[in-house]
Amino acid sequence: MNKVANALYASRKILLILWIILIIGFGFYAAKLPSVLGGNGFEMKGMYKDTEQLLVDKFDVSEAQIIVLFEKKDGASDSKFQQTIAQYMQKAKEKSDASKVDIPTASNKMIKGSTAYGIIHFNHDDGTMDKRVEKIRTLSAEEKEMSVKLTGGPIIEKDMNTASQADLAKAEAIGIPVALVVLLLAFGGVVAAAIPLMIGIVTVVTTMGVVYFFHPYTELSIFILNVIPMIGLALSIDFALLFINRFKEEIQTKSVEQAIKITIQTAGRSVIFSGLCVFIGLAGMLFIQVDIFQNVALGGMAVVFIAVFSALTLLPSILAILGTRINRLRILKVSEQGGQSRWRSFATFVMKKPVTMTIVSLIILLVALIPVRDMHLEIPSSEALPTKYESRQAFDTYNDTFINKNTADVYFVLEAKQDMVNEKPLTNAFTFIKQLKEDSLVKQVDSISTALNVKSSDQLQAMLENPQISAQTKPAVDSFINGHYMLIKATLDTDQNSDQAKDFVRKWEDKHSPFTVHIGGYPKFEQEIFDEIYEKAPYGLALVLFSTYVILMIAFRSVLIPLKAIIMNILSLTATFGLLVWLFQNGHLGLTQSNIALVLPVFVFGLVFGLSMDYEVFLISRIHEVYHQTRDNNVATVEGLASTSKIITSAALIMIVITGAFAFTDVTPVKQMGVGIALAIFIDATIVRMLLVPSLMKLLGDANWWFFTKKRDKSSSNEQLKS
């Protein structure tokens, strides 16, 4: 690190100029990032996606649909209501260049009382969907007989993007001013307090500009807009706090050049190790081949890299130029000695009763994790959107009025080696339909059999071979048969989110059949996402745990400290998930009752496991420094806690403020993520660091440094032999 420190100090002015160029360049593209974001990120390569494409290609199923919800106004007659709806749908088709429209009538059950819905179909989404929606919205304003609301996938996605941007602005409006107050309390001066915020903003803007260039190669989820600022601000400010605090200590007795170099060698080393831990925690998500995990991993890894890079290049350049002026504009008198004395007393008190403190800490964590057993995970849907959005209101009304929530539709596309209307494929298809009907979970089967009211393949074969009948039945046949393919829809007697629905599609995917069986529908979508996460997450977990252990072992020359840190981290994170279930799933403390977003455990673990290691690295680095000088574990623990606790507490508080500000946002998964990270950091900064760390350091004694001690003793012995 000595050569690195010398090089960074010598290049300080050049680095500052380069950063100004980077900020201007990437800032331009950061502003364009929201325009290339879309969808909730739950996309993956698999049978569901392939089947959906088959439905589009072979059975004229539209790629995108807009649902139009109509509600009759008082005084309008039923006939006038239906007539106005038909006129509206026709105008909508013409204005938006839609492929077709489904017009509601009493006969097709798309009208119930004073409520009706129509569907506008689009064969392809060529990037002009927003313009098409706006054209349809102009029609909505013209209607007097009824109210018209638009919903459906494209509109919900657009509103989710808008809501995410609004959430980001709201979180920043809350988090940044409070973070500034915490920084002022930590440093006492405006200049020192402003620099971490500036570094955080530079990191976020630069990363968003970098991530913009990912969009040609991967679908970018709208949640990136929240994840990058959440991680970037918190992590950059943490790094800057540690760096500036050490610089302020060193500059009291050394020149600016010496202070910068020592700070890079000590605090800079801690930043590299802690950044590496966060980077690996996020890299673990790459195993899960679902777009949202790939997005968050790539965006998160990018922001971590840039946060470390800015902390090691931009921040030293600024500090080198400022020098002693870092203490300018002081508005608060901050006593370093008083704070260290209080933390020294507290650490000494805890270490006098290590067994009691360990037991108390573990009891608190174990009680908090009890609700985890009742955790119910679900994929975020329209319910994640705030109720103030028209698309959410319309979708809720549509679901409540027209959709049977106790059933689920599964689509089977049978692919034969020859034309489906031949004798053998038809016979096998009717056998398949018969087996489907016999399944205890199947409520109804819609197929060519039900469409033409035929009971056997022979009867259908005869009908198809009769030219006169064949001409009459062609529309129905085309709906279910296209060349080598046949479509069958099974309606299940269970909720589409249920475990029974997922088990059903798993069973039929593995069922032996003379056909290549393609399965689609929402249960298949959920089953693939859940299975991908459950199957691949353990690989990511193994990578994170093993890599973190090795990194910390190398950093601290210890076998036990990394193991202890990992176990404490897992305990505190599990307790966090328990509290999230209690808060959200059970609806406590005024929070709207909602299931836990499926992505949350993976996200929070990936993010917080690395983030909380920051504090472990900062703290143990200082303890290790003192132990190396004194060879006394108890003294090292007390002094390490005393010298770092104030700045680590400030860093944790800022992390809680920045991420906790997202608790006041409206998009449910983002709210859950913000609360989850804030809770995890709070538990880590209080129960773990204040109670468990000093207690376990005391109980383990010199065994904490077993690896370090052995190496040092061996070196000493060799030196004695040589002499």
Buried (B, 14 or more C-beta within 10 A) or exposed (E): BEEBBBEBBEBBEEBBEBBEEBBEEBBEBBEEBBEBBBBBBBBBEBBBBBBBBBBBEBBBBBBBBBBBBBBBEEEBEEEEBBEBBBBBBEBBBEBBEBBEBBBBEEEEEBBEEBBBBBBBBBBEBEEEBEEBBEBBEEBBEEBEBBEBBBBBBBBBBBBBBBBBBBBBEBBBEBBBEBBBEBBBBBBBBBBBBBBBBBBBBBBBBBBBBBBBEBBEEEBBBBBBBBBBBBBBBBBBBBBBBBBBBBBBBBBEEBEBBBBBBBBBBBBBBBBBBBBBBBBBBBBBBBBBBBBBBBBBBBBBBBBBBBBBBBBBBBBBBBBBEBBEEBBEEBEEEBEBEEBBEEBBEBBBEBBEEBEEBBEBBBEBBEEBBEBBEEBEBBBBBBBBBBEEBBBBBBBBBBBEBBEEEEBBBBBBBBBBEEEBBEEEBBBBBBEBBEEBBEBEBBBBBBBBBBBBEBEEBEBBBEBBEEEEEEEEBEEBBEBBBBEBBBBBBBBBBBBBBBEBBBBBBBEBBEEEBBBEBBBBBBBBBBBBBBEBBEEBBEEBBEBBBEBBBEBBBEBBBBBBBBBBBBEBBBBBBBBBBBBBBBBBBEEEEEBEEBBBBBBBBBBBBBBBBBBBBBBBBBBBBBBBBBBEEEEEBBBBBBBBBBBBBBBBBBBBBBBBBBBBBBBBBBBBBBBBBBBBBBBBBBBBBBBBBBBBBBBBBBBBEEEBBBBBBEEBEEEEEEEEEEE
